Amino acid sequence: MKIGIPRALFYFRYGRFWQQFFNHLGIETVVSPKTNKDLLDIGLKKVSSEICLPIKIVCGHLEWLKDKVDTIFLPRIVELNHGLYSCPKMIGIVDIARMQVGNQCQILSPKIKNNFIFAHFLLGLNLTKNPYKARKALNKALPYLNNHKTNVFDNHKPKILLLSHFYNLEDDFIGQDIKAAFIENGFAITTKEVLDQTILNSANGFAKNIQWIYERELYNAFHYNLTKVDGVCDIISFGCGPDSLVGEIMNQHANQNKVPFLQLIIDEHTSKTGLVTRIEAFSEIIKRKTYTTDLHK
Amino acid sequence: MDAYLGIDVGSISTKGVVITKNNHVIAQAYLRTQGKPVQAIKELIKNLQMQTNNTKIIGAGTTGSARRLAGVMIGADVVKNEIIAHALASSYFHPDVKTIIEIGGQDSKIILLRDGIPIDFAMNNVCAAGTGSFLEHQATRLGIPIEQFGNYALQAKTGVTIAGRCTVFAESDMVHKAQLGISTEDIIRGLCDAIVRNYLNTVAKGKNIQPLILFQGGVAANIGVKTAFERALNEQVILPEHFLVMGAIGAAILAQEYVSENKTTKFAGFRTADIKFITKAFECKDCPNSCEVIETFREGQIIDRYGDRCGKWSENT
């Protein structure tokens, strides 16, 4: 058995955990290469044009994997932490994958509903028929669930919070140009991925109203950083319903707190030039703002 | 006399100004880019040179969508985006400005300022409905010179509703309304209202529009759109004296800022107009990203290269 894992969507949070888990079960894994234009173009031809960019990207990865492995691993993450739901497209991606590559390979998709760890134990048991082995593999892999990212801040630089889902920002094909543009304009970058899960999942204040897992993370990261950064840049994939709602709330809260806020909307037509123009102007606004507040001190 | 040059190369038009150190405009030019920015920049420079005989350019800046190309061609000291350029020029001429509405050939933006400093902006994101090139297309279709388009709207007796969300649908709507027998004047006023509605709903959405409101960019020349804004906002909308070339003035002011700090200029002189420039593009096939790399040559010598994700082309120039 050879299991393929698309380097897209959930991979950017659970990928290392999954690789460790399968390896300790004694199963060979293949991870698709980093997203590039070819993979995206293949994905575009396979999926509805109305869907968001990260889903189009994952479809390209499925296409790459389908004849290199016999099974593709794509869990159906429905609910985490009781009452926190995944987005409908992510729940439905398993069905999209079955339609797309289901006649060429198996789709292994454990349903995860408030039982992330136990669901993986059951999966291991199913694959090996050996509860001891399944448990051991799980224990070996669990440490890889934690984020190991840390901020390296240069205190002389203005700080920017880049807010977006991990599957956007951590995918270099989407995130690299944006990060590079901010760094070039002299900023230190922080993201939500460096924060602890207890902060990200907190149900304090407004966050308790948000019932999408990753939207709550965005809002909590925003709220936590609001007084710590010089500006916030929210990156939304075109067509993302939850993002458009939470993005607007954050925009309003940022305005009330006088924190510069920039929203970038991305899809496969987004040009680097357009992004760079907006980021450059936004950087200038932050710098000129700091300059004058210093003057009034 | 010492002066500063500012150039704003947009999708539809190329603008240039020469200003004194007191930001007094001593020469300005506005011409069509016509898809040939290199040619347009050369003509612009020639034009400005003829207008300014006894001046010495001691700093130059570029802005607009072709700011990079214009920057390498003339040897600009600053190459800055049009948002900052517009904000700087506007707050110089109108220190009380709080909102700038700028509609150009293919993009539209809103800039909010407080105490003369830009604090927020937005640009049209995934759609360019209701920008200059669409208005121009409609004017051509109706056989009306674009300069008089706005006056037609003023003669309207009543407004009709035109769908402004998409230009293709807007056009179908205009054709349909004409077939119902509605006058051209009323339809044009309806179109102006639709452009304003679309702008307020998609570009300026949620932004706090406060007076003083300035309207600039090519579309500001259309009196019909200006009055439609005034109707929708219930506020006076002001056209600055140099509304067509505000971006270029901003670029010149930025050049002035730069030169006063650095005491030197990279400006290549007006002879740029006589030098042969070529731009080429190729698709790099070294990895699956297939980046489109843009190259600029001066008299056969490569002077600029950009567009690659990895930087291996742009770093080697």
Interface residues (C-beta under 8 A of the other chain):
Chain A: N36 K37 D38 L39 F173 Q176 D177 F238 E248 N251 Q252 N255 P260 F261 I265 D267 H269 K272 T273 G274 T277 R278 E280 A281 F282 E284 I285 R288 K289 T292
Chain B: S65 K80 N81 E82 I83 I84 D115 I117 P118 I119 D120 F121 M123 N125 V126 G206 N208 C287 P288 N289 S290 G307 R309
